[in-house]
Amino acid sequence: MALASHLTYLTPIPLKSSSAFSPLCNLSTLSLPLKTGSSTILGVNVSTRRGPVSVRVMASSFGSRLEETVKKTVAENPVVVYSKTWCSYSSEVKTLFKKLGAEPLVIELDEMGPQGPQLQKVLERLTGQHTVPNVFIGGQHIGGCTDTLKLYRKGELEPLLSEAKSKSSQG
């Protein structure tokens, strides 16, 4: 039976936020059945024995894996752009790289399903930037569209791209 059909019989319970906890799909509430027992819903361990409902989230290992994936992706590719297909700033950066002959690895967060918002939260934790595009060159965080264009106008972007490309062809 589909999960959606069960949701009509559930009661929302607010979740407390902490640095070790990032809810899946950026949910601010989690709905739980009002019966005793225990089960797992979307990677969340749910226990509803007597007394208050206890929720223990298993998202930290998921977040750690995503963080390692981001670090590996950025280290192994000369240019990485975390983007959204509908974002004009992302399009501007991708167009600039194409004009310069750079071939970035482009990761479209809005095409990743529920993992996209989670990945964007990991990027924010790693870089302090919550917007896209989120640009990395030579393993270093560059910033967003404004930062990338600023480097280009100052004549500093192309040398960074050349250096990153030569490093990756050596490694």
DSSP file (Angstrom, degrees, kcal/mol; ACC not computed):
  #  RESIDUE AA STRUCTURE BP1 BP2  ACC     N-H-->O    O-->H-N    N-H-->O    O-->H-N    TCO  KAPPA ALPHA  PHI   PSI    X-CA   Y-CA   Z-CA
    1    1 A M              0   0    0      0, 0.0     5,-0.1     0, 0.0     2,-0.0   0.000 360.0 360.0 360.0 140.1    0.0    0.0    0.0
    2    2 A A    >>  -     0   0    0      1,-0.1     3,-0.7     3,-0.0     4,-0.6  -0.324 360.0-128.2 -68.0 145.5    1.3    3.5   -0.9
    3    3 A L  H >> S+     0   0    0      1,-0.2     3,-1.3     2,-0.2     4,-1.0   0.859 106.0  64.8 -60.2 -37.2    2.7    5.6    2.0
    4    4 A A  H >4 S+     0   0    0      1,-0.3     3,-0.6     2,-0.2     4,-0.5   0.848  94.8  58.1 -58.3 -35.4    0.5    8.5    0.9
    5    5 A S  H <4 S+     0   0    0     -3,-0.7     3,-0.3     1,-0.2    -1,-0.3   0.765 105.6  50.9 -68.2 -23.1   -2.7    6.5    1.7
    6    6 A H  H X< S+     0   0    0     -3,-1.3     3,-1.6    -4,-0.6    -1,-0.2   0.710  92.2  76.7 -82.1 -21.5   -1.4    6.2    5.3
    7    7 A L  G X< S+     0   0    0     -4,-1.0     3,-1.3    -3,-0.6    -1,-0.2   0.736  81.5  66.3 -67.2 -23.1   -0.7    9.9    5.8
    8    8 A T  G 3  S+     0   0    0     -4,-0.5    -1,-0.3    -3,-0.3    -2,-0.1   0.713 101.2  50.5 -70.8 -17.8   -4.4   10.8    6.2
    9    9 A Y  G <  S+     0   0    0     -3,-1.6    25,-0.4    -4,-0.1     2,-0.3   0.172  95.0  96.5-102.8  16.7   -4.5    8.9    9.5
   10   10 A L    <   -     0   0    0     -3,-1.3    21,-0.1    23,-0.1    -3,-0.0  -0.751  63.4-138.6-111.7 154.8   -1.4   10.5   11.0
   11   11 A T  E     -A   32   0A   0     21,-1.6    21,-1.7    -2,-0.3     2,-0.2  -0.934  25.9-117.7-111.9 130.8   -0.9   13.4   13.4
   12   12 A P  E     -A   31   0A   0      0, 0.0    19,-0.2     0, 0.0    17,-0.0  -0.446  27.4-170.1 -69.9 138.0    1.8   16.0   12.8
   13   13 A I  E     -A   30   0A   0     17,-1.8    17,-2.0    -2,-0.2    -2,-0.0  -0.991  23.9-122.7-126.8 120.6    4.4   16.2   15.5
   14   14 A P  E     -A   29   0A   0      0, 0.0     2,-0.4     0, 0.0    15,-0.2  -0.330  24.1-141.8 -63.6 143.1    6.9   19.1   15.4
   15   15 A L        -     0   0    0     13,-1.6     2,-0.3    12,-0.0     0, 0.0  -0.855  10.2-126.4-105.4 141.9   10.5   18.1   15.3
   16   16 A K        -     0   0    0     -2,-0.4     2,-0.3     1,-0.0    13,-0.0  -0.673  25.8-130.2 -84.1 141.4   13.3   20.0   17.2
   17   17 A S        +     0   0    0     -2,-0.3     2,-0.3     5,-0.0     5,-0.1  -0.711  31.7 166.6 -93.5 141.4   16.2   21.1   15.0
   18   18 A S  B >   -B   21   0B   0      3,-0.6     3,-1.6    -2,-0.3     0, 0.0  -0.956  48.4-107.1-144.8 164.9   19.8   20.4   16.0
   19   19 A S  T 3  S+     0   0    0     -2,-0.3    -1,-0.0     1,-0.3    -2,-0.0   0.789 119.9  51.3 -65.4 -26.1   23.1   20.7   14.1
   20   20 A A  T 3  S+     0   0    0      1,-0.1     2,-0.5    -3,-0.0    -1,-0.3   0.499 103.3  72.6 -86.5  -2.4   23.4   16.9   14.0
   21   21 A F  B <   +B   18   0B   0     -3,-1.6    -3,-0.6    38,-0.1    -1,-0.1  -0.948  47.2 167.9-123.0 119.9   19.9   16.5   12.6
   22   22 A S        -     0   0    0     -2,-0.5    41,-0.1    -5,-0.1     3,-0.1  -0.960  33.9-132.3-123.6 112.0   18.8   17.4    9.1
   23   23 A P    >   -     0   0    0      0, 0.0     3,-1.5     0, 0.0     2,-0.1  -0.301  28.0-103.1 -64.6 146.5   15.3   16.1    8.3
   24   24 A L  G >  S+     0   0    0      1,-0.3     3,-1.3    18,-0.2    91,-0.1  -0.436 105.2   8.5 -65.0 141.3   14.9   14.3    5.0
   25   25 A C  G 3  S-     0   0    0     89,-0.5    -1,-0.3     1,-0.3    90,-0.1   0.679 122.1 -82.1  60.5  20.1   13.2   16.4    2.3
   26   26 A N  G <  S+     0   0    0     -3,-1.5    -1,-0.3     1,-0.2     2,-0.2   0.832  73.9 172.5  56.8  36.6   13.5   19.5    4.6
   27   27 A L    <   -     0   0    0     -3,-1.3    -1,-0.2     1,-0.1     3,-0.1  -0.539  25.9-166.3 -74.7 140.2   10.4   18.5    6.6
   28   28 A S  S    S+     0   0    0     -2,-0.2   -13,-1.6     1,-0.1     2,-0.3   0.571  76.5  35.4-101.3 -12.6    9.6   20.6    9.7
   29   29 A T  E     -A   14   0A   0    -15,-0.2     2,-0.4   -17,-0.0    -1,-0.1  -0.964  67.2-153.0-134.2 156.1    7.1   18.1   11.0
   30   30 A L  E     -A   13   0A   0    -17,-2.0   -17,-1.8    -2,-0.3     2,-0.4  -0.997  15.1-138.6-127.9 132.2    6.8   14.4   11.0
   31   31 A S  E     -A   12   0A   0     -2,-0.4   -22,-0.0   -19,-0.2   -21,-0.0  -0.772  23.6-177.3 -95.0 134.6    3.5   12.6   11.1
   32   32 A L  E     -A   11   0A   0    -21,-1.7   -21,-1.6    -2,-0.4     2,-0.1  -0.950  30.0-106.0-129.7 147.5    3.3    9.5   13.3
   33   33 A P        -     0   0    0      0, 0.0     2,-0.3     0, 0.0   -23,-0.1  -0.394  26.1-129.9 -68.0 151.2    0.5    7.0   13.9
   34   34 A L  S    S+     0   0    0    -25,-0.4     2,-0.3    -2,-0.1   -24,-0.0  -0.270  75.2  94.5 -97.8  46.8   -1.2    7.2   17.3
   35   35 A K  S    S-     0   0    0     -2,-0.3     2,-0.1     2,-0.0    13,-0.0  -0.889  79.5 -98.6-128.9 163.1   -0.9    3.6   18.3
   36   36 A T  S    S+     0   0    0     -2,-0.3     2,-0.3    11,-0.1    13,-0.2  -0.482  76.2  69.5 -82.2 155.0    1.7    1.7   20.3
   37   37 A G  S    S-     0   0    0     -2,-0.1    11,-2.6     2,-0.0     2,-0.3  -0.901  71.0 -97.1 135.9-165.1    4.5   -0.2   18.6
   38   38 A S  E     +C   47   0C   0     -2,-0.3     2,-0.3     9,-0.2     9,-0.2  -0.988  38.7 151.9-155.0 146.8    7.5    0.7   16.6
   39   39 A S  E     -C   46   0C   0      7,-1.8     7,-2.9    -2,-0.3     2,-0.5  -0.923  39.3-105.9-158.6 179.0    8.4    0.9   12.9
   40   40 A T  E     -C   45   0C   0     -2,-0.3     2,-0.5     5,-0.2     5,-0.2  -0.987  28.1-175.8-122.2 127.2   10.7    2.7   10.5
   41   41 A I  E >  S-C   44   0C   0      3,-2.3     3,-2.2    -2,-0.5    -2,-0.0  -0.986  71.8 -23.8-123.5 121.6    9.4    5.5    8.2
   42   42 A L  T 3  S-     0   0    0     -2,-0.5   -18,-0.2     1,-0.3    -1,-0.1   0.850 127.8 -47.3  47.4  44.4   11.7    7.1    5.6
   43   43 A G  T 3  S+     0   0    0      1,-0.2    15,-1.1    14,-0.1     2,-0.5   0.579 112.8 123.0  78.2   9.1   14.8    6.2    7.6
   44   44 A V  E <   -CD  41  57C   0     -3,-2.2    -3,-2.3    13,-0.2     2,-0.5  -0.918  59.7-136.5-108.3 126.0   13.3    7.5   10.9
   45   45 A N  E     -CD  40  56C   0     11,-2.0    11,-1.9    -2,-0.5     2,-0.5  -0.695  25.4-164.4 -79.6 122.3   13.1    5.1   13.8
   46   46 A V  E     +CD  39  55C   0     -7,-2.9    -7,-1.8    -2,-0.5     2,-0.4  -0.939  13.9 178.7-118.0 126.5    9.7    5.5   15.4
   47   47 A S  E     +CD  38  54C   0      7,-1.8     7,-1.9    -2,-0.5    -9,-0.2  -0.991   6.5 173.9-126.5 124.8    8.7    4.3   18.8
   48   48 A T        +     0   0    0    -11,-2.6     3,-0.1    -2,-0.4   -10,-0.1  -0.184  26.5 141.0-124.9  41.7    5.3    5.0   20.2
   49   49 A R        -     0   0    0    -13,-0.2     5,-0.1     1,-0.2    -2,-0.1  -0.078  68.1 -45.4 -68.5-178.3    5.2    3.0   23.5
   50   50 A R  S    S+     0   0    0      3,-0.0    -1,-0.2   -14,-0.0     0, 0.0  -0.061 112.8  23.2 -49.3 149.1    3.5    4.5   26.5
   51   51 A G  S    S-     0   0    0     -3,-0.1     3,-0.1     2,-0.0     0, 0.0  -0.452 112.3  -5.6  90.2-164.9    4.3    8.2   27.2
   52   52 A P  S    S-     0   0    0      0, 0.0     2,-0.3     0, 0.0    -3,-0.1  -0.240  80.4 -98.7 -66.1 153.5    5.5   10.8   24.8
   53   53 A V        -     0   0    0     -5,-0.1     2,-0.5   -21,-0.0    -5,-0.2  -0.534  36.7-150.4 -72.2 133.3    6.4    9.8   21.3
   54   54 A S  E     -D   47   0C   0     -7,-1.9    -7,-1.8    -2,-0.3     2,-0.5  -0.921  11.9-171.5-110.4 129.8   10.1    9.3   20.8
   55   55 A V  E     -D   46   0C   0     -2,-0.5     2,-0.5    -9,-0.2    -9,-0.2  -0.980   5.3-176.1-123.4 125.5   11.7   10.0   17.4
   56   56 A R  E     -D   45   0C   0    -11,-1.9   -11,-2.0    -2,-0.5     2,-0.3  -0.978  17.4-147.5-121.3 119.5   15.3    9.1   16.6
   57   57 A V  E     -D   44   0C   0     -2,-0.5     3,-0.3   -13,-0.2   -13,-0.2  -0.673  13.0-162.2 -93.7 138.9   16.5   10.2   13.2
   58   58 A M     >  +     0   0    0    -15,-1.1     4,-0.6    -2,-0.3     3,-0.2  -0.089  61.8 107.9-103.4  31.9   19.0    8.2   11.2
   59   59 A A  H  >  +     0   0    0      1,-0.2     4,-3.1     2,-0.2     5,-0.2   0.697  56.9  76.6 -85.4 -18.6   19.8   11.1    8.9
   60   60 A S  H  > S+     0   0    0     -3,-0.3     4,-2.4     1,-0.2    -1,-0.2   0.900  97.2  45.6 -64.5 -39.0   23.3   11.9   10.3
   61   61 A S  H  > S+     0   0    0      2,-0.2     4,-2.2     1,-0.2    -1,-0.2   0.880 113.4  51.2 -69.3 -34.1   25.0    9.0    8.6
   62   62 A F  H  X S+     0   0    0     -4,-0.6     4,-2.2     2,-0.2    -2,-0.2   0.928 111.5  47.5 -63.1 -45.4   23.1    9.9    5.4
   63   63 A G  H  X S+     0   0    0     -4,-3.1     4,-2.4     2,-0.2    -2,-0.2   0.875 110.5  52.1 -63.1 -39.0   24.3   13.5    5.7
   64   64 A S  H  X S+     0   0    0     -4,-2.4     4,-2.4    -5,-0.2    -1,-0.2   0.905 109.1  49.8 -64.4 -41.5   27.9   12.3    6.3
   65   65 A R  H  X S+     0   0    0     -4,-2.2     4,-2.2     2,-0.2    -2,-0.2   0.913 111.8  48.5 -63.3 -41.9   27.8   10.1    3.2
   66   66 A L  H  X S+     0   0    0     -4,-2.2     4,-2.6     2,-0.2    -2,-0.2   0.902 109.9  52.3 -64.6 -40.2   26.5   13.1    1.2
   67   67 A E  H  X S+     0   0    0     -4,-2.4     4,-2.5     1,-0.2    -2,-0.2   0.925 110.5  47.4 -61.4 -44.8   29.3   15.3    2.6
   68   68 A E  H  X S+     0   0    0     -4,-2.4     4,-2.5     1,-0.2    -1,-0.2   0.888 110.6  53.1 -63.4 -38.9   31.9   12.7    1.6
   69   69 A T  H  X S+     0   0    0     -4,-2.2     4,-2.8     2,-0.2    -2,-0.2   0.924 109.7  47.8 -61.9 -45.0   30.4   12.5   -1.9
   70   70 A V  H  X S+     0   0    0     -4,-2.6     4,-2.8     2,-0.2     5,-0.2   0.946 112.7  48.3 -60.9 -49.0   30.5   16.3   -2.3
   71   71 A K  H  X S+     0   0    0     -4,-2.5     4,-2.1     1,-0.2    -2,-0.2   0.903 114.4  46.1 -60.1 -42.1   34.2   16.4   -1.1
   72   72 A K  H  X S+     0   0    0     -4,-2.5     4,-2.2     2,-0.2    -1,-0.2   0.926 112.8  49.8 -66.4 -45.1   35.1   13.5   -3.5
   73   73 A T  H  X S+     0   0    0     -4,-2.8     4,-0.8     1,-0.2    -2,-0.2   0.923 113.2  46.1 -59.2 -46.4   33.3   15.0   -6.4
   74   74 A V  H  < S+     0   0    0     -4,-2.8    65,-0.4     1,-0.2     3,-0.3   0.872 114.3  48.2 -66.2 -38.0   34.9   18.4   -5.9
   75   75 A A  H  < S+     0   0    0     -4,-2.1    -1,-0.2    -5,-0.2    -2,-0.2   0.836 113.7  46.1 -71.6 -32.4   38.4   16.9   -5.5
   76   76 A E  H  < S+     0   0    0     -4,-2.2    -1,-0.2    -5,-0.1    -2,-0.2   0.508 106.8  61.6 -92.3  -5.1   38.1   14.7   -8.6
   77   77 A N  S  < S-     0   0    0     -4,-0.8    62,-0.5    -3,-0.3     3,-0.1  -0.980  70.5-142.0-126.9 133.6   36.7   17.2  -11.1
   78   78 A P  S    S+     0   0    0      0, 0.0    60,-3.2     0, 0.0     2,-0.4   0.880  92.3  19.7 -60.7 -39.1   38.5   20.4  -12.2
   79   79 A V  E     +E  137   0D   0     24,-0.3    26,-3.2    58,-0.2     2,-0.4  -0.992  68.6 179.8-136.6 126.9   35.2   22.5  -12.3
   80   80 A V  E     -Ef 136 105D   0     56,-2.5    56,-2.7    -2,-0.4     2,-0.5  -0.993   5.1-171.1-128.7 132.4   32.0   21.6  -10.5
   81   81 A V  E     -Ef 135 106D   0     24,-2.9    26,-2.8    -2,-0.4     2,-0.6  -0.969  10.6-157.3-124.7 115.3   28.8   23.6  -10.6
   82   82 A Y  E     +Ef 134 107D   0     52,-2.5    52,-2.3    -2,-0.5     2,-0.2  -0.838  38.7 158.3 -87.4 124.9   25.9   22.7   -8.3
   83   83 A S  E     - f   0 108D   0     24,-3.0    26,-3.1    -2,-0.6    27,-0.4  -0.749  43.8-128.9-140.8 173.2   22.9   24.2  -10.1
   84   84 A K    >   -     0   0    0     -2,-0.2     3,-1.5    24,-0.2     6,-0.2  -0.993  24.7-131.7-132.6 137.6   19.2   24.3  -10.7
   85   85 A T  T 3  S+     0   0    0     -2,-0.4    -1,-0.1     1,-0.3     6,-0.0   0.800 105.6  46.5 -59.4 -32.6   17.8   24.1  -14.2
   86   86 A W  T 3  S+     0   0    0     -3,-0.0     2,-0.5     4,-0.0    -1,-0.3   0.512  86.1 108.4 -88.7  -5.6   15.4   27.0  -13.7
   87   87 A C    <>  -     0   0    0     -3,-1.5     4,-2.2     1,-0.2    -3,-0.2  -0.619  54.6-158.4 -83.1 120.6   17.9   29.4  -12.1
   88   88 A S  H  > S+     0   0    0     -2,-0.5     4,-2.1     1,-0.2    -1,-0.2   0.838  94.4  54.1 -66.0 -32.6   19.0   32.3  -14.3
   89   89 A Y  H  > S+     0   0    0      2,-0.2     4,-2.0     1,-0.2    -1,-0.2   0.900 108.6  48.8 -68.2 -39.8   22.2   32.8  -12.2
   90   90 A S  H  > S+     0   0    0      1,-0.2     4,-2.6     2,-0.2    -2,-0.2   0.918 110.9  51.0 -62.6 -43.2   23.1   29.1  -12.7
   91   91 A S  H  X S+     0   0    0     -4,-2.2     4,-2.5     1,-0.2    -2,-0.2   0.892 107.6  53.2 -61.3 -40.0   22.5   29.5  -16.5
   92   92 A E  H  X S+     0   0    0     -4,-2.1     4,-2.2     2,-0.2    -1,-0.2   0.913 111.0  45.5 -62.6 -43.1   24.7   32.6  -16.6
   93   93 A V  H  X S+     0   0    0     -4,-2.0     4,-2.5     2,-0.2    -2,-0.2   0.921 113.3  49.3 -66.7 -44.0   27.6   30.7  -15.0
   94   94 A K  H  X S+     0   0    0     -4,-2.6     4,-2.1     1,-0.2    -2,-0.2   0.894 111.5  49.9 -63.2 -38.7   27.1   27.6  -17.2
   95   95 A T  H  X S+     0   0    0     -4,-2.5     4,-2.5    -5,-0.2    -1,-0.2   0.907 109.9  51.0 -64.9 -42.2   27.0   29.9  -20.3
   96   96 A L  H  X S+     0   0    0     -4,-2.2     4,-2.0     2,-0.2     6,-0.2   0.933 110.5  48.1 -61.0 -46.7   30.2   31.7  -19.2
   97   97 A F  H  <>S+     0   0    0     -4,-2.5     5,-2.4     1,-0.2     4,-0.4   0.901 111.6  50.5 -62.3 -39.5   32.1   28.4  -18.7
   98   98 A K  H ><5S+     0   0    0     -4,-2.1     3,-1.2     1,-0.2    -1,-0.2   0.918 109.1  51.5 -63.0 -42.8   30.9   27.2  -22.1
   99   99 A K  H 3<5S+     0   0    0     -4,-2.5    -1,-0.2     1,-0.3    -2,-0.2   0.855 110.9  48.6 -60.4 -36.2   32.1   30.5  -23.7
  100  100 A L  T 3<5S-     0   0    0     -4,-2.0    -1,-0.3    -5,-0.2    -2,-0.2   0.469 117.2-113.7 -85.5  -1.4   35.5   29.9  -22.0
  101  101 A G  T < 5 +     0   0    0     -3,-1.2     2,-0.2    -4,-0.4    -3,-0.2   0.591  68.8 142.5  80.5   9.8   35.7   26.3  -23.2
  102  102 A A      < -     0   0    0     -5,-2.4    -1,-0.3    -6,-0.2    -2,-0.1  -0.580  41.4-152.8 -81.6 147.7   35.5   24.9  -19.7
  103  103 A E        -     0   0    0     -2,-0.2   -24,-0.3    -3,-0.1    -5,-0.0  -0.738  19.4-170.8-121.7  82.1   33.5   21.7  -19.3
  104  104 A P        -     0   0    0      0, 0.0     2,-0.7     0, 0.0   -24,-0.2  -0.334  31.1-114.0 -72.0 153.3   32.3   21.7  -15.7
  105  105 A L  E     -f   80   0D   0    -26,-3.2   -24,-2.9   -32,-0.1     2,-0.5  -0.812  39.6-156.8 -78.4 117.5   30.6   18.8  -14.0
  106  106 A V  E     -f   81   0D   0     -2,-0.7     2,-0.6   -26,-0.2   -24,-0.2  -0.888  11.4-166.9-105.5 124.9   27.1   20.3  -13.6
  107  107 A I  E     -f   82   0D   0    -26,-2.8   -24,-3.0    -2,-0.5     2,-1.0  -0.939  10.3-152.3-113.5 110.3   24.9   18.8  -10.9
  108  108 A E  E >   -f   83   0D   0     -2,-0.6     3,-1.7   -26,-0.2   -24,-0.2  -0.717   6.9-167.8 -86.7 102.8   21.3   19.9  -11.2
  109  109 A L  G >  S+     0   0    0    -26,-3.1     3,-1.3    -2,-1.0     7,-0.2   0.807  83.5  59.9 -62.6 -31.5   19.9   19.8   -7.7
  110  110 A D  G 3  S+     0   0    0    -27,-0.4    -1,-0.3     1,-0.3     3,-0.2   0.548 102.0  54.3 -77.6  -4.8   16.3   20.1   -8.8
  111  111 A E  G <  S+     0   0    0     -3,-1.7    -1,-0.3     1,-0.1    -2,-0.2   0.264  90.6  77.8-105.9  10.1   16.5   16.9  -10.9
  112  112 A M  S X  S-     0   0    0     -3,-1.3     3,-1.1     1,-0.3    -1,-0.1   0.378  85.9-141.0-101.6   3.4   17.7   14.8   -8.0
  113  113 A G  T >  S-     0   0    0      1,-0.2     3,-1.5    -3,-0.2    -1,-0.3  -0.427  71.6 -12.3  69.0-146.9   14.4   14.2   -6.2
  114  114 A P  T 3> S+     0   0    0      0, 0.0     4,-1.0     0, 0.0   -89,-0.5   0.716 132.2  65.5 -63.0 -20.9   14.4   14.3   -2.4
  115  115 A Q  H <> S+     0   0    0     -3,-1.1     4,-2.7     1,-0.2     5,-0.2   0.770  87.6  71.4 -72.8 -24.3   18.2   14.1   -2.4
  116  116 A G  H <> S+     0   0    0     -3,-1.5     4,-2.2     1,-0.2    -1,-0.2   0.948  99.7  41.8 -58.6 -54.8   18.6   17.5   -4.0
  117  117 A P  H  > S+     0   0    0      0, 0.0     4,-1.8     0, 0.0    -1,-0.2   0.866 115.2  52.6 -62.3 -34.2   17.4   19.6   -1.0
  118  118 A Q  H  X S+     0   0    0     -4,-1.0     4,-1.9     2,-0.2    -2,-0.2   0.921 109.6  48.5 -66.1 -42.4   19.5   17.4    1.3
  119  119 A L  H  X S+     0   0    0     -4,-2.7     4,-2.5     1,-0.2    -1,-0.2   0.871 108.1  54.7 -64.5 -37.2   22.6   18.0   -0.9
  120  120 A Q  H  X S+     0   0    0     -4,-2.2     4,-2.0     1,-0.2    -1,-0.2   0.874 107.0  50.9 -65.3 -36.1   21.9   21.7   -0.9
  121  121 A K  H  X S+     0   0    0     -4,-1.8     4,-2.3     2,-0.2    -2,-0.2   0.895 109.5  50.5 -65.9 -39.8   21.9   21.7    3.0
  122  122 A V  H  X S+     0   0    0     -4,-1.9     4,-2.4     2,-0.2    -2,-0.2   0.923 109.7  50.8 -63.3 -44.1   25.3   19.8    2.9
  123  123 A L  H  X S+     0   0    0     -4,-2.5     4,-2.7     1,-0.2     6,-0.5   0.895 109.1  51.1 -60.0 -40.2   26.7   22.4    0.6
  124  124 A E  H  X S+     0   0    0     -4,-2.0     4,-2.5     1,-0.2    -1,-0.2   0.912 110.1  49.5 -63.9 -41.6   25.5   25.1    2.9
  125  125 A R  H  < S+     0   0    0     -4,-2.3    -2,-0.2     1,-0.2    -1,-0.2   0.903 117.0  41.7 -62.2 -40.7   27.2   23.4    5.8
  126  126 A L  H  < S+     0   0    0     -4,-2.4    -2,-0.2    -5,-0.1    -1,-0.2   0.850 132.7  18.4 -75.9 -35.5   30.5   23.0    3.9
  127  127 A T  H  < S-     0   0    0     -4,-2.7    -3,-0.2     2,-0.2    -2,-0.2   0.626  90.1-123.3-114.8 -17.5   30.6   26.5    2.2
  128  128 A G  S  < S+     0   0    0     -4,-2.5     2,-0.5    -5,-0.4    -4,-0.2   0.464  77.2 117.5  81.2   0.8   28.2   28.8    4.1
  129  129 A Q        +     0   0    0     -6,-0.5    -1,-0.3     1,-0.1    -2,-0.2  -0.895  39.8 179.9-106.7 125.8   26.4   29.4    0.9
  130  130 A H        +     0   0    0     -2,-0.5     2,-0.2    -3,-0.1    -6,-0.1   0.419  59.0  77.6-103.1   1.0   22.7   28.3    0.6
  131  131 A T  S    S-     0   0    0      2,-0.1    -2,-0.1    -7,-0.1     0, 0.0  -0.601  76.5 -86.9-107.3 167.2   22.1   29.5   -3.0
  132  132 A V  S    S+     0   0    0     -2,-0.2   -42,-0.2     2,-0.1   -43,-0.2  -0.878  92.4  56.0-115.1 155.1   23.0   28.2   -6.4
  133  133 A P        -     0   0    0      0, 0.0     2,-0.6     0, 0.0   -50,-0.2   0.515  65.0-175.8 -72.5 152.5   25.0   28.2   -8.5
  134  134 A N  E     -E   82   0D   0    -52,-2.3   -52,-2.5    -2,-0.1     2,-0.4  -0.958  14.4-161.2-118.9 108.3   27.6   26.8   -6.0
  135  135 A V  E     -EG  81 143D   0      8,-3.1     7,-3.2    -2,-0.6     8,-1.3  -0.756  15.8-176.9-106.5 134.7   30.9   26.8   -8.0
  136  136 A F  E     -EG  80 141D   0    -56,-2.7   -56,-2.5    -2,-0.4     2,-0.4  -0.995   2.2-176.4-126.4 133.5   34.1   24.9   -7.2
  137  137 A I  E >  S-EG  79 140D   0      3,-2.5     3,-1.8    -2,-0.4   -58,-0.2  -0.996  73.2  -7.5-130.8 128.2   37.3   25.2   -9.3
  138  138 A G  T 3  S-     0   0    0    -60,-3.2   -59,-0.1    -2,-0.4    -1,-0.1   0.829 129.8 -55.8  59.5  33.2   40.4   23.1   -8.6
  139  139 A G  T 3  S+     0   0    0    -62,-0.5     2,-0.4   -65,-0.4    -1,-0.3   0.427 115.8 113.5  81.9  -1.7   38.9   21.7   -5.4
  140  140 A Q  E <  S-G  137   0D   0     -3,-1.8    -3,-2.5   -66,-0.1     2,-0.4  -0.832  72.0-116.6-107.6 141.3   38.3   25.2   -4.0
  141  141 A H  E     +G  136   0D   0     -2,-0.4    -5,-0.3    -5,-0.2    -7,-0.0  -0.625  30.4 178.4 -73.8 125.1   34.9   26.8   -3.3
  142  142 A I  E     -     0   0D   0     -7,-3.2     2,-0.4    -2,-0.4    -6,-0.2   0.813  35.6-127.7 -94.5 -39.6   34.6   29.9   -5.6
  143  143 A G  E     -G  135   0D   0     -8,-1.3    -8,-3.1     4,-0.1    -1,-0.3  -0.968  38.1 -42.6 128.1-145.0   31.1   31.0   -4.6
  144  144 A G  S  > S-     0   0    0     -2,-0.4     4,-2.2   -10,-0.2     5,-0.2  -0.106  75.6 -62.8-107.8-155.0   28.1   31.9   -6.7
  145  145 A C  H  > S+     0   0    0      2,-0.2     4,-2.9     1,-0.2     5,-0.3   0.932 130.1  49.2 -62.2 -49.9   27.4   33.7   -9.9
  146  146 A T  H  > S+     0   0    0      1,-0.2     4,-2.3     2,-0.2    -1,-0.2   0.909 113.0  47.8 -59.0 -44.1   28.5   37.1   -8.6
  147  147 A D  H  > S+     0   0    0      2,-0.2     4,-2.0     1,-0.2    -1,-0.2   0.906 113.3  47.8 -64.6 -41.4   31.8   35.7   -7.3
  148  148 A T  H  X S+     0   0    0     -4,-2.2     4,-2.0     2,-0.2    -2,-0.2   0.919 113.2  47.3 -66.3 -44.3   32.5   33.8  -10.5
  149  149 A L  H  X S+     0   0    0     -4,-2.9     4,-2.8     2,-0.2    -1,-0.2   0.869 109.2  54.9 -65.6 -36.2   31.7   36.9  -12.7
  150  150 A K  H  X S+     0   0    0     -4,-2.3     4,-1.9    -5,-0.3     6,-0.2   0.929 108.5  48.1 -61.6 -45.5   33.9   39.1  -10.5
  151  151 A L  H  <>S+     0   0    0     -4,-2.0     5,-2.7     1,-0.2     6,-1.2   0.899 112.0  50.6 -60.7 -40.6   36.8   36.7  -11.0
  152  152 A Y  H ><5S+     0   0    0     -4,-2.0     3,-1.4     4,-0.2    -2,-0.2   0.935 109.9  48.8 -63.5 -47.2   36.2   36.7  -14.8
  153  153 A R  H 3<5S+     0   0    0     -4,-2.8    -1,-0.2     1,-0.3    -2,-0.2   0.834 110.6  51.3 -63.7 -32.6   36.1   40.5  -14.9
  154  154 A K  T 3<5S-     0   0    0     -4,-1.9    -1,-0.3    -5,-0.2    -2,-0.2   0.482 116.2-115.6 -82.5  -2.5   39.3   40.8  -13.0
  155  155 A G  T < 5S+     0   0    0     -3,-1.4    -3,-0.2    -4,-0.3    -2,-0.1   0.673  88.5 109.9  78.4  16.6   41.0   38.3  -15.4
  156  156 A E     >< +     0   0    0     -5,-2.7     4,-1.3    -6,-0.2    -4,-0.2   0.599  57.9  69.6-100.6 -13.2   41.5   35.7  -12.6
  157  157 A L  H  > S+     0   0    0     -6,-1.2     4,-2.5     2,-0.2     5,-0.2   0.941  95.0  51.7 -73.3 -47.1   38.9   33.1  -13.7
  158  158 A E  H  > S+     0   0    0      1,-0.2     4,-2.6     2,-0.2     5,-0.2   0.902 109.3  49.4 -61.6 -42.7   40.7   31.8  -16.8
  159  159 A P  H  > S+     0   0    0      0, 0.0     4,-2.6     0, 0.0    -1,-0.2   0.905 111.3  51.1 -61.3 -38.2   44.0   31.2  -15.0
  160  160 A L  H  X S+     0   0    0     -4,-1.3     4,-2.4     2,-0.2    -2,-0.2   0.922 111.3  47.6 -61.5 -43.4   42.2   29.3  -12.3
  161  161 A L  H  X S+     0   0    0     -4,-2.5     4,-2.4     2,-0.2    -1,-0.2   0.910 112.4  48.9 -64.3 -42.7   40.4   27.2  -14.9
  162  162 A S  H  X S+     0   0    0     -4,-2.6     4,-2.5     2,-0.2     5,-0.2   0.926 112.7  47.7 -63.5 -44.5   43.7   26.4  -16.7
  163  163 A E  H  X S+     0   0    0     -4,-2.6     4,-2.2     1,-0.2    -2,-0.2   0.912 112.8  48.3 -63.5 -42.6   45.5   25.5  -13.5
  164  164 A A  H  X S+     0   0    0     -4,-2.4     4,-2.0     1,-0.2    -1,-0.2   0.892 112.3  49.6 -65.5 -39.3   42.6   23.2  -12.4
  165  165 A K  H  X S+     0   0    0     -4,-2.4     4,-1.7     2,-0.2    -2,-0.2   0.907 111.6  47.6 -67.0 -41.9   42.5   21.5  -15.8
  166  166 A S  H  X S+     0   0    0     -4,-2.5     4,-1.2     1,-0.2    -2,-0.2   0.878 110.7  52.3 -69.4 -35.5   46.3   20.9  -15.8
  167  167 A K  H  X S+     0   0    0     -4,-2.2     4,-1.8    -5,-0.2     3,-0.3   0.918 110.3  48.2 -62.2 -43.0   46.2   19.5  -12.3
  168  168 A S  H  < S+     0   0    0     -4,-2.0    -1,-0.2     1,-0.2    -2,-0.2   0.830 109.1  52.1 -71.3 -30.2   43.4   17.1  -13.2
  169  169 A S  H  < S+     0   0    0     -4,-1.7    -1,-0.2     1,-0.2    -2,-0.2   0.744 111.8  47.9 -77.2 -20.7   45.2   15.9  -16.4
  170  170 A Q  H  <        0   0    0     -4,-1.2    -2,-0.2    -3,-0.3    -1,-0.2   0.831 360.0 360.0 -81.5 -34.7   48.4   15.2  -14.3
  171  171 A G     <        0   0    0     -4,-1.8    -1,-0.2    -5,-0.1    -2,-0.2   0.461 360.0 360.0 -83.5 360.0   46.5   13.3  -11.5
